[in-house]
Amino acid sequence: MVNFSEGLESQTAASVLVAITLFTLFLFLSYVLKRDSTGRKLPRGSLGLPVIGESWSFIQANKDDKGAEWINERIVKYGPVFKTSLMGKPTVVVTGLAGNKFIFGTNDAVLPPKQPITISRIAGEHNIFEMSRNRYKLIKGALMSFLKPENLQEYIGVMDDLVKKEVLNEMEGKATIKAVPFMKYLTFNVSCALLFGIHDEPTKQALLEDFFLAFKGVWSIPVSLPGTMFWKALRARSRIIKRMLPIVEKKREMLREGTLNPKSDVISSLVALRDDNGEPITNEEIMDNIIVLMIASHDTTAILLSLIVWKLAREPKLREKVQEEHEDIIRERQGTKGKLTWNEVQKMKYTWRVAQELMRQIPIVFGSFRKAIQNITFAGYDIPKGWQVFWAASPTHMDKDIFVDPDHFDPARFEKPSNTNIPPFAYIPFGGGAHMCIGIEFARIEALTIIHNLVINFEWSQVIPDEKITSQPMPYPSMGLPINLKQRTPFE
């Protein structure tokens, strides 16, 4: 006969033992989550699934324009420094003003820019954003000869003529167009003409299509299986190189013959470049830096322009104020035969403040990666050698302690002297520190020149008023921003 009392006591003892075991296991796992096998204190967080990590949820959040929410959810759960796994690598995400100062102020010998395998494979491992300090200075010097403000002054008239021609050719007489693909086409044409010396239309169109595919793959799962985005991006890179190699070799030949000036365009400058030992840079360095500069010189500006067109369509009073600024410039124009000048571009202060405020609320570059090449610490946590470190713009851009009422769109934030209240490293649409984007001024001038030609010649409205923003990986209206066009009576 069964003794139910003894059985009950036995079950109770077993339950207590299981509870103690589970509690001990919980404490142990909590400790392990904070410390790795060597005893280092890691930030809290989740590494997710093997290989994929949390990449899928991160990419999907950005696609749904919820990248900032993805970051904020983990800040609430784990704190301003947390661990995850993105693009195939364990990653520490560092946020906030102190985090930005740490990221952008740490020496390259400790925390250099190092993109995930998806970006380095597509853009190339020898691009300027991943070079050692000496090599970075060498390549940057060659590129800056075309991007410094004093040199950009020479581009204004040519840029204005090119933009005016393309805008009128595309928009004149049309009832609707898609703004996003047109801005990509327009900014790519400007970069090809002014920076790279490429003028053949079929070549430019083929390159643009492949750059579009390549760029979509930079924040993708690093699996190169047929049909995946990463696989498509790598194939696009191969086609870009195949098309660019004859152009590079032709310019190399012309330089040898003395029929081309090394300062004619970026490609010629890179081909003619020599290091401290008098040695030319490698073909890999030339090709990778052409690819990364082609992406950087047109795609970011195209996205900014698309967002400006989107914003002005949604807020008529904002558009009126921008339009008034550009009409005043034309009223005051004397003796320039209708061509935009450097001084006129400098007068477009309100238009650029609109762009700055847009980039605060919707950062063109959501964030970027660095790599710890030795064991380092931040905020009491260890960051192991070999781990990625990711920074994001939104945590400071939308911080109410830095920007009052951050959800309110207010270009006046960037008026002087009010913008002196913005602390260093709080506003980082172009990154920060030694590796801040070198093309800021080119992008500003190009964007203002294009907006000038748009607002003077056209009015527009959205075909899809509730069109949402997506990020793949940069933010843009998800349907390509179709707009209704109405040509204005020539203002001059």
N, C-alpha and C positions, 0 to 999 in steps of 0.2 A: 504494500500500500504506500502511495506517494505522500511524503510529508510536505504539505503545501507551505507551511511556515518556513521550513529550511530552504525550500525552493525560492520563496519570495526574498529571503535574506540573501541567498546566493545571487539572484537576479539584481538586487539592489547593489550589492558589492561590485558586480560586474559593470553595472551602469556607471557607478562612481569611478571605477577604474577607466572605463572608456572616456568619460568626461574629462578626467585628469589627463589622460593620454592626448585627447584632442586639444585641450587647453595648452598643454606643453608643446604640442606640434604647432599650434597657432603662434605661440611666443617664439618658437624656433624659426618658423617661416617669416615672421615679422622681422626678426633679427637678420635673417639671410637676405630679405628684400633690401635691407639698408646696407648690408655689408657683403662684399663678394668673398670668394674663397681665400683671398689673401688678407682679409680682415679690414679692407678699406671701407669707409662709410660712403655708400652710394646714395644719391637722392632717391626719394620714394618714387614709385611709378610702376608701369608695366611694360615689359619688353614684347608682349603680344605673342604671336605665333612665330615658329621658326622661319627664317628668311624674310617672310612677309612682314613680321612684326606688327606695327599698327599703321603701316603704310596705306593699306586699303581705306581704312576709316579716315585717315588724314587727307588722302587724295579726294575721296568722296565728299568730305566736308568742304574742301575748297571748291569743288565742282558746284556744290549747292550754295556757294557764297557764305559758308559757315566756318571758315578757317579760324576766325577769331574766337568763335564759340568753342571750337575744338580745343584751342589753347586754354581758354578761360575755364572750361570744365575741369581740366587737369590742374590748373592753378588753384582752383577752389578745393580740389580733392587732395592734392599733394604739396601745394605751395608754389612759390615763384620759380623754383628750380626743380625740375623733375626729369626722370629718365623714361625713355621710350625706345623704340626701334623703328627707324625710317629708312627707306630705300636700301634695305639689306644690311644696315649697320646699327649697333647699339648707339644711342644718342642721348645726350643731356640737353634739355631745352632750358635756356637761361632767359629770363624775362625781366622787365622793369628797368628803371633808370640805372640802378647799380649794375644790373646785368649787361646793359648796353655799354656802359663804361668799361666793364671787364672785357667784353668781347672786342670792342674796337680799340681798347688801350693796351691789350696784351701783345707783346712782341711776336713777330712772325716766327721767330725761332722756337716759340713755345706753342702758339696757336695760329698757324697759318690758314688762309682760306683753302679749303679742300672740299670739292664738291663730291656728292655721292657718285657711285659708279655709273648711274644713268646719265648724269650730266657730263662726267669726265669722258665717258665713251662717245657721247654724241658731239660735245663741243671739242673734245680732244684733250689729252693729258698735258699738252704743252701750251695751253692758252694762258694769257696774261693773269687771269684771276687765280691761278694755281702755281705761279712761278716763285722761285726763291727771290729774296730781296734784290740781289744784284741783277739777275735776269729780268726781273720785273721792271727795274729802273731802266734797263736797256730798251726793252720793248715799249714801255710807257713813253720814253723820250721820243721814239720814232712816231708814235701815234699822236702825241701831244702837239707835234709840229703842224697837225691839221685841225686840232681841236681847241687850241688856245684862243681866247677872245680876240686878241689882236689879229690872228689869222682868219678868224671867222668873219671879220668885217669885209673881207674880200668876197665872201660867198653870198652876201645878202642879195645883191642885184640878180645874180644868176639863179639863186634859190627862188626868189620872187617870180622871175620869169617862168621858171619850170613849174612852180606850183600853180600859178595863174593859168598856164596852158592846160595842165592836167585837170584842174578843177573845172574849168569851162568845158573842156572836151567831154568830161564824164557827166557833168550835171546839167549843162545847158540844154534846154528843151525836154528834159526828162521830168516825169511826174514823181517818180520814186527811185531811190537807190538804197543799197545796203551800205551803211556808213563804215562798219568794221572792216570788211574786205577792201573797200576803197581806200581807207586810211593805211592799211598794210601795203597795198599796191603803191600808193603815193609816197609814203616814207621810204619804201624800198627803192623806188626810182630815184628819189633825192640822194639817198646814200650811194647808190651805184654811180650816179653821175658825178657827185661832188667828192666822194671819198675814195671810190674804187676805180674810177675811170672805165666803167663797163657801160656800153651804150647800145649793144645789140639787143633788140626787143625780144626775140625768141629765147635768147639766153637768159635774160632777166626774168621772163615769165616762168621758165622752167625752174630757175633757181628759187624764185619766190614760193612756188608750190612745194618744193622740197624743204625749204626752210620752215614752212608752216608745219609740215609733218614732223620734221626733226624737233622743233620746239615743243610740240605737244608731248613728246616722249621724255622730256627732261625730268618731270616728276611722275614717273610711272613705276610699276613693279619691275625690278631688274631681272625679268625673265625673257630671254630672247627666243621664244618659240614662234613659229609662223602664225601670223594673225595678231600677235600681241602688239601693243602700242610701242613698246621698246624695240621690238623687231622691225617694225615699220620705220621708226626713227633712225635706226642704224643703217637700214637700206637707203634712206633718204640722204644720210651723211655720205655714203659711198658715191651716190650720184652727184652730190655737190662737189666732192673732190674730183671726180672724173671730169666735170665741166670746168672746174676752176684751174686744173693743172695746165691745160693749153694756154690759158690767159696768163698765168704766172710765167710760163716758159717764154711766151712771146715778149713779155715785158723784160725778162732777163736778157733775151737776145737784143732787144732794142737798147738796153742799158750798156751792153758790151759794145754796140756799134756807135754809141754816143748820140742816138736819135731820140732818146727819152731822158728827161730830167728826173733824178731820184725823188724830187719833191713834187712830181706831177700828181701822184695819188698814193694812197696807203700801201697798195700792193708793191709799187715801185720802191717805196721807202723801205719796206721790209726786206725786199730782195737785195737792195743795196746796203743794208745794215751790216755793220761789223762790230764785233765785241772788242774788249780791251786788248786782246791778242791779235787783232786784225783778222779774225776768222768770221766768215759769214754765219748767220744763224741757219739752223737746219730747215729742210723742206717741211718737216713735221711742225716746227714752230711757226713757219710762215703760214701753212695751211690752217692750223688750229686757231691762230690769231685772226686770220681772215674770217673764218667761220664765226668765232665768238663775237667779233666786232660787227659783222653783218647782222647778227641777231640783236646785239645790244643797240646798234645805231638806228634800227628801224622799228623793232617790235614794241619796245617800251613806249616810244613816242606815239606809235599808232594806237596803242591802248589808251594812253593819256588823252589823245585827240578824240577818240571814240567816246570816252567818258565825258569830255567837255561838251561835245555835241549832244549827248544824252542829257546832261544836266541842264544845258541852256534850253533844250526842248521842253523840259519839265517845269522850268521856272522862268516865265516870261519877263518878270521884273529884273532878274539877273541878266537875262539876255539883252534887255534894253540898255542896261548900264554898260555892258561890254560893248555893244554896238555904238553907243554914244562915244566911248573912248576912241574907237577906230575912225568914226566919222570926224571927230575933232582933229585927228592926225592928218586926214586928207584936206580938211579946211585950211590947215596951217601950212600945207605943202607948197613949196615954191621951187621952181626950176629943176625938178627931178624927173620930168617927163613920165610921171606916173609910176616910177619904180620906188619900191620900198628902200629906205636907207637904214643904216646902223642906228642913227640917232632916233629915228621914228620907232624902231623896235624897242629901244630903251624907254620910250614913253608908254609902253603897254603894261603899265604897272598893275592896274586893277585886273586885267586879263590873267596875268601871271599869278596874282594872289588867288584868283578863282582856281587855277590849276593847283596851286600849293594846298589849298583847303581840300580839294578833291583827293589829292594824294595823301592827305592826313586821314581822311575818312575811309578811303579805298586805296590802300597802298598798292602801287603798281607791282613792286616786288614785295611779296608777302613776308619773306624772310630768306635766310641763306645759311650755309653750313661752313663750319671750320673744323679742324681736326687737331686733337691733342697729340702732339708728337713726343710728349713726355708726361709723366704723372703730374697733374696740377690740382689745385683746390680752389673752390669758390663757395662763399657763404657757408662754410663748415662742412662742405661735401667734397668727396674725392671724385675727380674725373680721370679715369684710367687712360693711360697711353693707348692710342689707337682708336679711341671713341670719337664720334662726331659731336660737335657742339652746334646747336641751332639757335639762331636769334630770330625774333619776329618783330615787326614794326607795330602791330596793333596794340600790344599792352601799354605802351607809352602814348601812342597817338590818341588813344581813347581813354586816357587816364584823367579823371575829373580833377585831380589835384594838380595837373599840369595844364590842361586845356579846360577852361570853365565851360560847362554844358557841352561836352564833346559831341553829342548827337546833333547839335544845332550847326547848320552850315553857315559859317561866318568868315568870309575872306578877310575881314578887318583884323583877324588874329595876326596876320602877317604884315600889317602896316608897321612902319617904324614910328615911334619907339616902342610900341606895344610888343613887338616880336622879341624885344630884348628880355622879356619875361620868360621866354621859352629856354629852359636850361640846355646846355650842350648834351648831345646824344639822346634828346627826347624826341626830336623830329628827324626821322632817318629814312626818308623815301628813297634816297640814293646810297644807303649804307653810311659808313663813317670811318674815321681813322685814315690810315695810310692807303687803304684800298678802296676809298670812296670812288664811285663811278667817275671816270675821267671824261665822259661825254655829256656832263650836265649842261654846259653852256650851249653845245651844239643842239641838244634836245630842246632847250628853252627857245632858242632862236627859230628852229624849225617849227615847233608847235605854234609859236606866236605868228609866224609868217603864214602858216596854213589857216589858222583861225581868222586872221585879218582878211584873207581872200574869201573866206566863207561868209563872214558876217556882212561884208560890204556888198556882196553880190547876191546873197540868197537868204530866204527865211525858210524855216523847216519845222515840222512837227512829227511826233512819233506815229508810226502806223500801228504799233502795239503799245498802248500807253502803260500797261502793267508788265512790260518786259523785264525779266529779272536779270540780275548780274550773276555770271558764273566765272569760275577761275580754272583755266586749264593750260598752264598754271597761272597765267596772269588774268586779271579780272576784265571782263567785257560783257556787254549786253548779250544774253544767251542766244538770241535769234539773229544776231548779226546787225542789229539796230537798223531795220528798214525805216526810212524817213520820207515823208511827203515834202516835195520841194516847191518853192515859189520864188521865181527869179525877181530880184529887186530892180527897179529902174536904176541905171548906172548913176552912181553917186557923184562922180566927178563931172 
